[in-house]
């Protein structure tokens, strides 16, 4: 064992033969490993940052199509997003606000009424009064608009009534106040609103009364009222189907005249019973003159103001008729420009078209050539003139 130990290296020799590693040598030997680890950490951090950026871009790209699709939908259906939210009762309140504007004094200028109409009515709005179910139907003129006019409520064809556009409403309101209308009152029952697919809201009042207040007279129109509003709560159609018209005379204007007439008649009877013939003749003459004067005063009180059977003054109805004639002439001019016909020929064509919508009369054969001329002029390439 000793020999074996003697021939082999001792423990001290073994320890001394081991390489001595200093701190610098350790750092030098492990330097590439530490550098590799640091570089890996930097690469990992860069990858993490890139991954976070990619996740952010992905979330942005995912959210962008949702925001980009909304304008496409709104472009396909532009009216739906722009429509205000329908709230039941708003149109009825809007209608009451308009009626409050009508209670202004008679000194309101035409500019005031234009602002009111622009605020509450759409530019293409129409206002109609139907008297088809009334006992005292108004006499219609010769315009095509009146002959073809029919009510949207009672559906009477041909109807009997009046129609004006929004452009005529300021002038009509001013004329109404100038002809003695002090107030225009409205009494309605509970409204019923019916939204339509087009976005319009129809407000129906099954029982409505429009009362025109004059100085010594009140006129009540009873009927069914239908007011159609646009989505932005502007009136586009006003249809008042009137079933009854009543006139109420103020007792204050009649009672003084009646009392005066009663007193004069009593004096006249007393003069007749007088015994003196000379005194009787002079008294009778004097009392008879007073009776005639009192009777004429009573007649003036009964006939003031001068209104027609439908409850409007003649000047008011004349303005409506002028408006209808102007609208009819506008249709004639549009047809003349579109077809190249003369205004007189266009007027005849419109007469033929209106007669075909009604029952065929004896003159229908005379109007067919006019319709054929209109068709040929529409197909002609040069200024509406055909070679036929």
Secondary structure, 3 states (H helix, E strand, C coil): CHHHHHHCCCHHHHHHHCCCCCHHHHHHHHHHHHHHHHHHHHHHHHHHHHHHHHHHHHHHHHHHHHHHHHHHHHHHCHHHHHCCCCCCCHHHHHHHHHHHHCCCCCCCCHHHHHHHHHHHEEEEEEEEEECCCCCCCCCCCCCHHHHHCCCCCCCCCCCCEEEEEHHHHHHHHHHHHHCCCCEEEEEECCCEEEECCCCCEEEEEEEEEEEEECCCEEEEEEEEEEEEECCCCCEEEEEEEEEEEEEEECHHHHHHHHHHHHHHHHHHHHHHCCCCHHHHHHHHHHHHHHHHHHHHHHHHHHCCCCCCCCCCCHHHHHHHHHHHHHHHHHHHHHHHHHHCCCHHHHHHHHHHHHHHHCCCCCCHHHHHHHHHHHHHHHHCCECCECCC
